[in-house]
């Protein structure tokens, strides 16, 4: 007797008695944990992780749940890579350049000095060689990556004193987000401090820090930096477009059904787009509020930008000399960037330059 006839004639009780299970099984519920490197107060960045979780739940009909934990809840902000690597958590949301102490290549997953803008980064990652090159590197840490969103070009940070030229940076104690930028700034005499964003306000207030960079007007206003450092500089030449990443444990991802893998991939895309759009919507309004509150908004001088560029190129050359893998990824990114800049001359740059001069 075949399976179909057996089920029809014997009923479910009879089938179970025979030890022959029906062909169709309900998909088992999946429960993951995601640790972020950011506090809940940052509804832009941390909000991306929450959007991911919400989308996964909706797409799976509640059968796939991802609990989201702020920095310090499951592990320290800078402990998430170790958590992914050893399988303590299935996912993390972080800025890869926080982990250049492990390997300088991590920086390319987030931002490097005079690097790619948000759109250029997205293009390099998804339609250039970026994601392929970075995931080959991340495999050493049991990680596969997906974009969690991009901040866009960041501001140059908050300073307790005016910065007129490169000489004013010497001896400056500055909180830096991490990555190769710290090495470039060290060449300019800056004493780099790497600390979570939540600790910076008090350090500036006490004078143990002279300056800080974080993201941009909306996040910076929420953190209150304008109250303890009056000078706000632009642009953040070290973060032309900072990519936040979802890190996924490779074994946990491989264990998912194809349907759930597709849900993870789709949900990261939704979260990434939402973060970038949110920054673009909120930053200009926040900047107007900061200026109205007497923030002194200033552009970095060309002299300082030139000094930063020279120092950055020296840092890249030093790392290329030590690591063929670093050189391969860096050179691939720069080749992609050259084409992007060529195209921007005839599209966004020319258009935006004109629109910024007219009244409407």
QUIPEHU-V605243 format. One record per backbone hydrogen bond with DSSP energy under -0.5 kcal/mol. NH is the residue of the N-H (numbers start at 1). CO is the residue of the C=O. If there is no record, write none. Layout:
# QUIPEHU-V605243
NH:CO + NH:CO
This chain:
# QUIPEHU-V605243
6:2 + 7:3 + 8:4 + 9:5 + 10:6 + 11:7 + 14:10 + 15:11 + 16:12 + 17:13 + 18:14 + 19:15 + 19:16 + 20:15 + 21:19 + 30:63 + 32:65 + 34:67 + 35:91 + 36:69 + 37:93 + 42:39 + 43:41 + 46:42 + 47:42 + 48:44 + 48:45 + 49:45 + 49:46 + 50:46 + 51:47 + 52:48 + 53:49 + 54:50 + 55:51 + 56:52 + 57:53 + 58:54 + 59:55 + 60:56 + 61:58 + 62:57 + 63:60 + 65:30 + 67:32 + 69:34 + 71:38 + 72:75 + 73:70 + 74:70 + 79:76 + 80:77 + 83:79 + 84:80 + 85:81 + 86:82 + 87:84 + 88:83 + 89:83 + 90:33 + 91:33 + 92:247 + 93:35 + 94:245 + 96:94 + 98:95 + 99:96 + 100:97 + 102:99 + 103:99 + 106:103 + 107:104 + 108:105 + 109:106 + 110:107 + 111:107 + 114:237 + 115:112 + 118:240 + 121:117 + 122:118 + 123:119 + 124:120 + 125:121 + 126:122 + 127:123 + 128:123 + 128:124 + 130:124 + 131:125 + 133:129 + 134:130 + 135:131 + 136:132 + 137:133 + 138:134 + 139:135 + 140:137 + 141:138 + 142:139 + 143:138 + 144:248 + 146:246 + 148:244 + 149:244 + 151:242 + 154:239 + 155:215 + 156:233 + 157:233 + 158:212 + 159:231 + 160:210 + 164:162 + 168:165 + 169:166 + 170:167 + 171:189 + 172:169 + 174:172 + 174:191 + 175:211 + 176:174 + 176:193 + 179:97 + 182:179 + 183:179 + 184:180 + 185:181 + 186:182 + 187:183 + 188:184 + 188:185 + 189:186 + 190:185 + 191:172 + 192:190 + 193:174 + 195:193 + 199:196 + 200:197 + 201:197 + 203:199 + 204:200 + 205:201 + 206:202 + 207:203 + 208:203 + 209:203 + 210:173 + 211:173 + 212:158 + 213:175 + 220:216 + 221:217 + 222:218 + 223:219 + 224:220 + 224:221 + 225:220 + 227:224 + 228:225 + 229:225 + 231:159 + 232:230 + 232:296 + 233:157 + 233:231 + 234:298 + 236:154 + 237:235 + 239:236 + 240:112 + 242:152 + 243:110 + 243:241 + 244:149 + 244:242 + 245:94 + 246:146 + 247:92 + 247:245 + 248:144 + 249:90 + 250:142 + 253:249 + 254:250 + 255:251 + 256:253 + 261:257 + 262:258 + 263:259 + 264:260 + 265:261 + 266:262 + 267:263 + 268:264 + 269:265 + 270:266 + 271:267 + 272:268 + 273:269 + 274:270 + 275:271 + 276:272 + 277:273 + 278:274 + 279:275 + 280:276 + 281:277 + 282:278 + 283:279 + 284:280 + 286:282 + 287:283 + 288:284 + 289:285 + 290:286 + 291:287 + 292:288 + 293:289 + 294:291 + 295:290 + 296:230 + 297:295 + 298:232 + 300:234 + 305:301 + 306:302 + 307:303 + 308:304 + 309:305 + 310:306 + 311:307 + 312:308 + 313:309 + 314:310 + 315:311 + 316:312 + 317:313 + 318:314 + 319:315 + 320:316 + 321:317 + 322:318 + 322:319 + 323:319 + 327:323 + 328:324 + 329:325 + 330:326 + 331:327 + 332:328 + 333:329 + 334:330 + 335:331 + 336:332 + 337:333 + 338:334 + 339:335 + 340:336 + 341:337 + 342:338 + 343:339 + 344:340 + 345:341 + 346:342 + 346:343 + 347:344 + 349:344 + 350:344 + 351:347 + 352:348 + 353:349 + 354:350 + 355:351 + 356:352 + 357:354 + 358:354 + 358:355
